[in-house]
Amino acid sequence: MFSRELTAASTRPLVLGILARGESYGYEIIQQVKELSGGSIEWSEGVLYPVLHRLDRQQLVESFWRTSEQGRRRKYYRLTAKGRRVLAADREQWKTALAALNQLWAPIPNLT
């Protein structure tokens, strides 16, 4: 289970990264996060939707309604040009943090 702090820090890059692959709707994003993490990260709607609304207000994503083949209306989200720029910056920051952590942890014997 991810800590609250890691969940909060990782939601934006995860959502923007998923939407960089193509438009999606809430439940599908939740399932993609779960799949990408091998089941380690399980978001609820209560985690995802406030993030999507914030990203929409920040103009990093845009939303629109679409009716599925089964006749169900779903709110879809897609990345904006501004969202792509923010994702690129987030990606570089995460790569730097991950590289530093890998260097720090590499010489430490098994911590479990």
N, C-alpha and C positions, 0 to 999 in steps of 0.2 A: 504494500500500500504506500502510495506517495504521500509525503508530508504535505500539510496545507501550504507551506512556503514554496515547495517545489511545484506543486500544482499551480499556484498563483503565478509563479515565474514562467512556467512553460505553456500556459494556455494560449497566449497570443502567437508565439512562433508555431505551435502545433496547428492551430486553426488556420493561420495564414498559409502555412506550408501545405495543408490539405487542400485549401482552396486554390493554391497555385497549380494544383493538378487538374482542377476543373470545378465547376459549380457543384454545390451540394446542399443538402438540407440537414436540419439538426440531428435527427436520429442517425442518419448516415455518417455524419461527422463523429458522433459518439462511438459508433461501431468501428470506424476507421482508426480512431485513437486506440481503442481496445486492441484491435488487430495489430497495429504498428508496434504496440508495446508488449506484444505477446501476452496480453491479458493483465499486465501489471498496473495499467492505468485504466480505471473505470470511472468515467464521468457520468454524473446524473444530468438531467435537464436543468436542474438548479445551478449547476456549475457552468454549463455551456451557454445557455441563453443570455445571462447577463454579459458574458464576454462578447457574444455576437452583437448584442445591442450597443455595447460600448464601441466595438470596432466599426459599427455602422455610423454611430454619431461622430467618430473620428475620421470618417470617410475612407477607411482602410478596406471596407467591404461595402457592397451594395446588395440590397435584398429585393426580391420580386416573387410574386405568386405564380405558381404553375399548377395545372391540373394533371394528375398522373393518368396513366392508361386505365386505371381502375376507377377513375372519377374523383379521386381524393385531392383536395387542394393542399399544397405544401408551400411553405415559404422557403425559397432557395436563396443562397448567398453566393456571391462571386467576388473575387479579388479586384480591387481597383488599381489604377496605375500607382497611386500613392501607397496602397497596400503592398505592392510589389517592391517599392523602394524601401519601405519599412522592414519587410521580410528580409531583403538583402542585408540591411544593417544588422538586424537581429541575428541572422545567420553567422555573420562575421564575429559578433560578440560571443555567441554560443560556442563557435569553433575555438576562439581564444580561451574561454573559460574551460572548455573540455580539455584542451591541450595542457593547460596549467594543472588541472586536476590529475590528468594522466601522469604527468611528470612527478607530481607530488606523491601520488599513491603507488607508483610503480615499485619503489624500493621498500615499501612497507609490506612485511609478511602478511599472510592471510589474517584478516581481521575478524573472521567469523568464529 
